[in-house]
Amino acid sequence: MTITSFPKPQIVVDGLAISESPRWHKHELYFSDVWAGRIHKVGADGIVKLVAEFPGEHVSGLGFLPDDDLLAVLMDSRTLVRISPNGSAAYADLSRLARSKINDMVVYAGRAYVSQFGFDIWATPIQYCTTDLLMVDAKGAASIAASEMHSPNGLAISPDGATLFVAESGAMRILTFAIGSDGSLSDRRVFGQFQGGLPPDGICLDSDGGVWAAVPMDIQAADGYGPGALRMIGVGPIPWIPHESSNGTPSTALDACVPAKPSRAFGLHCFLCVVCEARLGPPGCYPCRIHRTHGPFGKS
């Protein structure tokens, strides 16, 4: 294993209530403020702008359609909404296919893949079961893309559109699938298996072929804290070690985004959605923020 020490991350946005699904689009970073039910964006000027708000909902996965309209996951109602300059409208109803809250999403060429927990993660005790990965086609029709999944979570698609990467949190691994011309998935393979109690959360790819996985928790560790963000490439995983937050408690990553090309505003970088407490707890009780870090990746 090769370990690289990245420069200390810089805070881009603070004061969030669980930030997730960072997406780089046209020189701006879009992200969900999950428990607040809001979607924001921030650009080179550092000004955070509200894109959309959904009172009473939790907003998670984001992705862009070919016409630049934004798709967003509404976790509780198990629907996708389409956000355009004219407002938001229902795009796909997944309640028939999802037993519990839906979660993350990746969009490529008008097609969306959506993950779901498959059970209530806040229940005591948790009634664990396998579940399905869902697909929504360019017309908004939903179907099951893959079954017998162990809590599928973060999703990413290779630049050529041929391979889907899935963080399978319940099995503590990352899978790949071959994507057919009709969006169907085949050739399920294990890309990387995490050792111990490390469930991957959000994932993304960089232009050097690296796969970034946010690993917020270690369920076998006494304090529950995971290693933060791991970059996996041929030489093995490269950890980004969490630093201390302003109040002295450890921070760890929930999701990551590496733009495909260096931006004029930020250069070579990775955005990390960070929470200042790794353990699961009541909604919105931990301060969250977005960090930017630089490192030896994405140089193409």
Secondary structure as UniProt FT lines:
FT   STRAND          10..16
FT   STRAND          19..25
FT   TURN            26..27
FT   STRAND          28..33
FT   HELIX           34..36
FT   STRAND          38..42
FT   TURN            44..45
FT   STRAND          48..53
FT   TURN            55..56
FT   STRAND          59..64
FT   TURN            66..67
FT   STRAND          70..74
FT   TURN            75..78
FT   STRAND          79..84
FT   TURN            85..86
FT   STRAND          87..93
FT   TURN            95..97
FT   STRAND          102..108
FT   TURN            109..110
FT   STRAND          111..116
FT   TURN            121..122
FT   STRAND          131..136
FT   TURN            138..139
FT   STRAND          142..149
FT   STRAND          152..157
FT   TURN            159..160
FT   STRAND          163..168
FT   HELIX           169..171
FT   STRAND          173..179
FT   TURN            181..182
FT   STRAND          185..193
FT   STRAND          203..205
FT   TURN            207..208
FT   STRAND          211..217
FT   TURN            219..220
FT   STRAND          225..233
FT   TURN            234..235
FT   STRAND          236..240
FT   TURN            246..247
FT   STRAND          252..257
FT   TURN            264..266
FT   STRAND          270..275
FT   TURN            283..284
FT   STRAND          288..293
//
